[in-house]
Amino acid sequence: MIAYLSRRVAWLDNQFFRPPTFSHPGGVVSAQFTLTITNTTGRAGTIYFTLDGSDPIDGNAVVYTGPIAFNASASIKSRIGASNGEWSALNEASYVTGTPAGPGDLVISEIMYHPVGDRGAEFLELLNINPSESLDLSLVRFAAGVEFTFPVGTTLAPGERILVVRDSASFQAVHGSGHSVAGEFEQSSALDNSGDRIVLNDAGGTNILNFSYRDDPPWPDSADGDGDSLVLLDPFSNPDHDDPDNWRSSTTSDGNPGLDDGVVFAGEPGLDRDGDRLPALLEHALGTTDLAPDLLSSVLTMHFDPDDHGEIRITRSLAAQNVALTLEWSDGLQGWQPVPEPSTLDAHLPGGRARFRTLLPAPQPARRYFRLRAELTE
């Protein structure tokens, strides 16, 4: 019986026209790499290959004559063609020759997980924070949260953003065309409205990013179906994606895919066009407008008890760039000093704003003055 089975396996093996053999199984390789293809089947034939994604059977194949060098990341498909017209099984692999993305090179800079209306408008935005290297995203893969593998040949320049969307038609209906979209979520996957873990792996399966977002405080809850997206604060510092303090709501409804959602001040800092005695630069820092009057009490509230602690709450813009906002105090309108007690995040608000809380220790003086100082930064 054993002898019969051995002969039977040998017979079946002879009936199967095995594929050509690659000298490397695929993955990340050096720029000097060359691929050798050999016929180890024991059957005569010519080795053919393609680099355009087509099957060699389809007629666009090139005859293999020697080691293949890759000028860029590529996918190769190869078969052996016998003289009687029979084709071998297919061998295929992908080779990544560019600078691979690793931890510290990429951030997820914006997440739209619960859009208003069409769920197909979900998207994830990636940003290359490497200051000098274009990144080869070939075979980089979302392995949790959503399923998606970046096509071979996808690159991302320093400071460039790229999107992965749930449904292209739904996304374009909201945001229009012209965005850099790598593709659609695969395997019918979608972002969870109640929060999800997102895992991004490199071509070899090693984590680049692995974090969770949530839909309730201290996370910005206006991103949970109220129109805002989640936007990463100070993305080029590679902040901890798991920390809700490092996220804010988007400045506009439906998010701002493919673009920096921050707001840069331009104009005359001391101008007060709406006559509310709040100069333009301060309004920029607070997230209010200099085109309509605002009450200072709408962004700053104070409660003091001489026998207890004092409390100050300030609503400000987390999206405001090139401005520093400082809370200062004085006991006699002279000698202003920054309030030494730290402020803590009290609540995220829509439109990229948040409320911060500062507790002042007891005892408090009978009279104390406070002011907000806004200064332009580079």
C-alpha positions as CSV (number, residue, x, y, z in Angstrom):
1,M,0.0,0.0,0.0
2,I,2.8,2.4,0.9
3,A,4.6,1.7,-2.3
4,Y,1.4,2.3,-4.3
5,L,0.7,5.7,-2.6
6,S,4.3,6.8,-3.3
7,R,3.9,5.9,-7.0
8,R,0.5,7.6,-7.1
9,V,1.9,10.9,-5.6
10,A,4.8,10.8,-8.0
11,W,2.3,10.3,-10.9
12,L,0.2,13.3,-9.7
13,D,3.3,15.4,-9.3
14,N,4.3,14.6,-12.9
15,Q,0.9,15.7,-14.2
16,F,1.1,19.1,-12.5
17,F,3.2,21.6,-14.4
18,R,4.8,23.5,-11.5
19,P,5.6,27.2,-11.7
20,P,9.0,28.7,-12.2
21,T,11.1,29.4,-9.1
22,F,12.0,32.9,-7.8
23,S,15.3,33.5,-6.0
24,H,13.4,35.7,-3.4
25,P,9.8,35.2,-2.1
26,G,9.0,39.0,-2.2
27,G,8.8,41.9,0.2
28,V,11.2,44.7,1.1
29,V,14.5,44.4,-0.9
30,S,17.5,46.7,-1.4
31,A,17.9,49.0,-4.4
32,Q,20.7,46.7,-5.7
33,F,18.4,43.6,-5.6
34,T,18.1,41.5,-8.8
35,L,15.6,38.6,-9.2
36,T,16.6,35.3,-10.7
37,I,13.9,33.1,-12.2
38,T,14.7,29.4,-12.8
39,N,12.9,26.4,-14.3
40,T,13.2,23.6,-11.7
41,T,10.3,21.6,-13.0
42,G,12.2,19.1,-15.0
43,R,10.2,20.0,-18.1
44,A,11.5,21.9,-21.0
45,G,10.0,25.4,-21.7
46,T,10.6,29.1,-21.9
47,I,10.2,31.4,-18.9
48,Y,7.9,34.4,-19.4
49,F,7.1,37.2,-17.0
50,T,5.1,40.5,-16.8
51,L,5.4,43.6,-14.7
52,D,2.1,45.2,-15.6
53,G,-0.1,43.0,-13.5
54,S,-1.3,40.9,-16.4
55,D,-1.0,37.1,-16.6
56,P,1.7,35.9,-19.0
57,I,-0.9,33.8,-20.7
58,D,-2.7,37.0,-21.9
59,G,0.0,37.8,-24.4
60,N,1.9,40.7,-22.9
61,A,4.7,38.7,-21.4
62,V,8.5,39.1,-21.9
63,V,10.9,36.3,-22.3
64,Y,13.2,35.9,-19.3
65,T,16.8,36.1,-20.3
66,G,18.6,37.0,-17.1
67,P,18.4,38.6,-13.6
68,I,15.8,41.4,-13.4
69,A,16.7,44.7,-11.7
70,F,13.8,46.9,-10.4
71,N,14.0,50.7,-10.7
72,A,10.9,51.0,-8.5
73,S,8.7,48.7,-6.5
74,A,6.9,46.2,-8.7
75,S,4.8,43.1,-8.9
76,I,5.9,40.3,-11.2
77,K,4.0,37.3,-12.6
78,S,5.8,34.4,-14.3
79,R,4.9,31.1,-16.0
80,I,6.8,28.6,-18.1
81,G,5.5,28.1,-21.6
82,A,6.1,24.6,-23.1
83,S,6.6,24.0,-26.8
84,N,3.3,22.1,-27.0
85,G,1.4,25.2,-25.9
86,E,0.9,24.2,-22.3
87,W,1.5,26.7,-19.5
88,S,2.8,26.1,-16.0
89,A,1.2,27.2,-12.9
90,L,1.6,30.9,-12.0
91,N,4.2,32.3,-9.6
92,E,3.9,35.9,-8.5
93,A,5.5,38.2,-5.9
94,S,5.9,41.9,-5.1
95,Y,9.2,43.7,-4.3
96,V,9.4,46.9,-2.4
97,T,12.6,48.9,-3.3
98,G,11.9,52.3,-2.0
99,T,12.3,53.7,1.6
100,P,9.8,51.7,3.7
101,A,7.6,53.4,6.2
102,G,8.4,52.6,9.9
103,P,7.3,53.8,13.3
104,G,7.7,57.6,13.5
105,D,7.3,58.1,9.7
106,L,3.5,58.1,9.4
107,V,0.6,59.4,11.4
108,I,-3.1,59.1,10.9
109,S,-3.9,62.8,10.8
110,E,-7.7,62.7,10.3
111,I,-10.4,60.1,10.9
112,M,-14.0,60.5,9.7
113,Y,-15.6,57.5,11.4
114,H,-19.3,58.6,11.7
115,P,-20.2,61.1,8.9
116,V,-23.6,62.8,8.7
117,G,-25.8,61.0,6.2
118,D,-24.0,58.5,3.9
119,R,-21.8,56.1,5.9
120,G,-19.8,55.6,2.7
121,A,-18.2,59.0,3.3
122,E,-15.9,57.5,6.0
123,F,-12.2,58.1,5.4
124,L,-8.7,57.8,7.0
125,E,-6.0,60.3,6.2
126,L,-2.3,59.4,6.4
127,L,0.5,62.0,6.6
128,N,4.2,61.5,6.0
129,I,6.0,63.3,8.9
130,N,9.5,62.1,7.8
131,P,11.3,65.5,7.1
132,S,13.4,64.3,4.2
133,E,12.3,60.9,2.8
134,S,9.6,59.9,0.4
135,L,8.0,56.7,1.7
136,D,7.2,53.6,-0.3
137,L,3.8,52.5,0.9
138,S,3.7,49.4,-1.3
139,L,2.1,46.6,0.7
140,V,1.6,48.7,3.8
141,R,-1.6,47.4,5.3
142,F,-4.5,48.4,7.5
143,A,-4.9,45.2,9.5
144,A,-7.5,46.3,12.1
145,G,-10.3,48.9,12.1
146,V,-10.5,48.5,8.3
147,E,-8.9,46.3,5.8
148,F,-6.8,47.8,3.1
149,T,-3.4,47.1,1.4
150,F,-1.7,50.0,-0.4
151,P,-1.0,49.1,-4.1
152,V,2.6,48.4,-5.2
153,G,4.1,51.7,-6.4
154,T,2.3,54.0,-3.9
155,T,4.7,56.7,-2.6
156,L,4.2,59.6,-0.2
157,A,6.5,62.6,-0.2
158,P,7.5,64.5,3.0
159,G,4.5,66.4,4.3
160,E,2.1,64.8,1.8
161,R,-1.2,63.3,2.7
162,I,-3.1,60.3,1.2
163,L,-6.6,59.0,1.8
164,V,-8.3,55.7,2.1
165,V,-12.1,55.9,1.8
166,R,-15.0,53.6,2.5
167,D,-16.7,54.3,-0.8
168,S,-15.3,56.5,-3.6
169,A,-18.7,57.6,-5.0
170,S,-20.0,58.6,-1.5
171,F,-16.8,60.4,-0.7
172,Q,-16.8,62.4,-3.9
173,A,-20.5,63.3,-3.4
174,V,-19.4,65.1,-0.2
175,H,-15.9,66.3,-1.0
176,G,-15.7,66.5,-4.7
177,S,-12.9,65.1,-6.9
178,G,-9.2,65.8,-7.1
179,H,-8.2,64.2,-3.8
180,S,-5.3,61.8,-3.4
181,V,-7.2,58.6,-2.7
182,A,-5.2,55.3,-2.5
183,G,-8.3,53.2,-2.7
184,E,-11.4,51.9,-0.8
185,F,-11.7,49.9,2.4
186,E,-11.6,46.2,1.5
187,Q,-13.5,43.2,2.6
188,S,-16.6,45.4,3.2
189,S,-14.9,46.8,6.3
190,A,-15.9,50.0,8.0
191,L,-15.0,52.2,11.0
192,D,-17.0,51.5,14.1
193,N,-19.2,54.4,15.3
194,S,-18.6,53.5,18.9
195,G,-14.8,53.5,18.6
196,D,-12.3,51.1,17.1
197,R,-8.7,49.9,17.2
198,I,-6.7,50.8,14.1
199,V,-3.6,48.9,13.2
200,L,-1.3,49.9,10.4
201,N,1.5,47.4,9.5
202,D,4.5,47.7,7.2
203,A,5.0,45.3,4.3
204,G,6.6,42.7,6.6
205,G,3.7,42.8,9.1
206,T,5.4,44.9,11.8
207,N,3.2,47.6,13.5
208,I,3.7,51.2,12.3
209,L,0.6,52.4,14.3
210,N,-1.6,50.6,16.8
211,F,-4.1,52.7,18.7
212,S,-7.8,53.1,19.6
213,Y,-10.2,56.0,19.3
214,R,-13.5,56.4,21.2
215,D,-16.8,58.2,20.6
216,D,-17.4,59.6,24.1
217,P,-15.6,62.1,26.3
218,P,-12.7,62.8,26.8
219,W,-12.7,62.2,23.1
220,P,-14.3,64.9,20.9
221,D,-17.9,63.7,20.8
222,S,-19.0,66.0,18.0
223,A,-17.1,63.6,15.7
224,D,-19.8,61.0,16.6
225,G,-22.4,61.8,13.9
226,D,-22.5,65.6,14.4
227,G,-20.5,66.3,11.3
228,D,-17.0,66.8,12.6
229,S,-14.0,64.5,12.0
230,L,-11.2,63.7,14.4
231,V,-8.0,65.7,13.7
232,L,-4.6,64.9,15.2
233,L,-3.0,67.8,17.0
234,D,0.6,68.8,16.1
235,P,1.0,65.8,13.8
236,F,4.6,66.4,13.0
237,S,5.6,65.8,16.6
238,N,4.3,62.2,16.2
239,P,1.9,62.5,19.2
240,D,0.5,59.4,21.0
241,H,-2.6,58.5,19.0
242,D,-4.1,56.7,22.0
243,D,-4.3,59.9,24.1
244,P,-7.6,61.8,23.5
245,D,-5.8,65.1,24.5
246,N,-3.9,64.8,21.2
247,W,-7.1,65.0,19.1
248,R,-9.6,67.7,18.3
249,S,-12.7,68.2,16.3
250,S,-12.4,69.5,12.7
251,T,-12.9,73.1,12.0
252,T,-15.5,72.4,9.3
253,S,-18.4,70.0,9.0
254,D,-17.6,66.8,7.0
255,G,-13.9,67.2,7.9
256,N,-11.1,68.5,5.7
257,P,-9.6,65.5,3.9
258,G,-6.3,65.9,2.2
259,L,-5.5,69.4,3.6
260,D,-4.1,70.9,6.8
261,D,-7.2,71.6,9.0
262,G,-5.3,74.3,11.0
263,V,-6.1,78.0,10.8
264,V,-3.2,80.5,10.2
265,F,-3.7,84.1,11.2
266,A,-3.3,86.7,8.5
267,G,-4.0,90.4,9.0
268,E,-3.4,93.2,11.5
269,P,-3.2,91.7,15.0
270,G,-4.7,94.7,16.8
271,L,-7.6,95.4,14.4
272,D,-11.1,95.3,15.9
273,R,-13.4,95.3,13.0
274,D,-16.5,94.3,14.9
275,G,-16.0,96.8,17.8
276,D,-16.3,94.2,20.6
277,R,-12.9,95.3,22.1
278,L,-11.4,91.9,21.3
279,P,-8.5,92.4,18.8
280,A,-8.3,90.2,15.7
281,L,-5.4,88.1,17.0
282,L,-7.1,87.3,20.2
283,E,-10.3,86.3,18.3
284,H,-8.1,84.0,16.2
285,A,-6.8,82.3,19.3
286,L,-10.2,82.0,20.8
287,G,-11.8,80.7,17.7
288,T,-14.3,83.5,17.4
289,T,-14.7,85.9,14.5
290,D,-13.7,89.5,14.1
291,L,-16.7,90.1,11.8
292,A,-19.4,89.8,14.4
293,P,-19.3,91.1,18.1
294,D,-18.5,88.5,20.8
295,L,-18.9,88.8,24.5
296,L,-15.7,87.9,26.5
297,S,-18.0,86.1,28.9
298,S,-18.8,83.6,26.1
299,V,-15.2,82.3,26.1
300,L,-14.0,83.1,29.7
301,T,-15.8,82.5,33.0
302,M,-14.4,83.0,36.5
303,H,-15.6,81.9,40.0
304,F,-13.8,83.0,43.1
305,D,-14.4,82.3,46.8
306,P,-11.8,84.0,49.2
307,D,-12.0,81.0,51.5
308,D,-11.8,78.4,48.7
309,H,-10.1,77.8,45.4
310,G,-10.7,80.0,42.3
311,E,-11.7,78.6,39.0
312,I,-11.2,80.0,35.5
313,R,-12.6,78.4,32.3
314,I,-11.4,79.5,28.9
315,T,-12.8,78.3,25.5
316,R,-10.2,78.5,22.8
317,S,-9.4,77.2,19.4
318,L,-7.1,74.1,19.1
319,A,-6.9,74.7,15.4
320,A,-5.4,78.2,15.7
321,Q,-1.8,78.3,14.4
322,N,1.0,80.9,14.7
323,V,-0.4,82.3,18.0
324,A,0.4,81.8,21.7
325,L,-2.4,82.4,24.2
326,T,-1.4,83.1,27.8
327,L,-3.6,83.7,30.9
328,E,-2.0,86.4,33.1
329,W,-2.8,87.9,36.5
330,S,-2.0,91.0,38.5
331,D,-3.0,92.3,42.0
332,G,-2.8,95.9,40.9
333,L,-2.9,96.2,37.1
334,Q,0.9,96.3,37.0
335,G,3.5,93.6,37.0
336,W,1.5,91.1,35.0
337,Q,2.6,87.5,35.4
338,P,1.5,84.2,33.7
339,V,-0.8,82.2,36.0
340,P,1.5,79.5,37.4
341,E,-1.2,76.8,37.8
342,P,-1.6,74.5,34.8
343,S,-4.8,74.3,32.8
344,T,-6.4,71.0,32.0
345,L,-8.7,70.0,29.2
346,D,-12.3,70.3,30.5
347,A,-14.2,69.4,27.3
348,H,-13.8,69.2,23.5
349,L,-16.2,71.4,21.5
350,P,-17.3,71.4,17.9
351,G,-15.4,73.4,15.3
352,G,-11.9,72.6,16.6
353,R,-12.4,74.3,19.9
354,A,-12.1,73.1,23.5
355,R,-12.7,74.4,27.0
356,F,-9.8,74.5,29.5
357,R,-10.0,74.7,33.3
358,T,-7.6,76.3,35.7
359,L,-7.9,75.9,39.5
360,L,-6.3,78.5,41.7
361,P,-5.4,77.5,45.2
362,A,-6.9,79.1,48.4
363,P,-6.7,81.5,49.9
364,Q,-7.6,84.0,47.2
365,P,-7.0,87.8,47.6
366,A,-10.1,90.0,47.8
367,R,-9.1,91.6,44.4
368,R,-7.1,90.2,41.5
369,Y,-7.1,91.0,37.9
370,F,-6.8,88.7,34.9
371,R,-6.2,89.1,31.2
372,L,-5.6,87.0,28.1
373,R,-2.5,87.8,26.0
374,A,-2.3,86.6,22.4
375,E,1.1,86.8,20.7
376,L,2.1,85.9,17.1
377,T,4.5,83.1,16.8
378,E,6.5,81.9,13.8
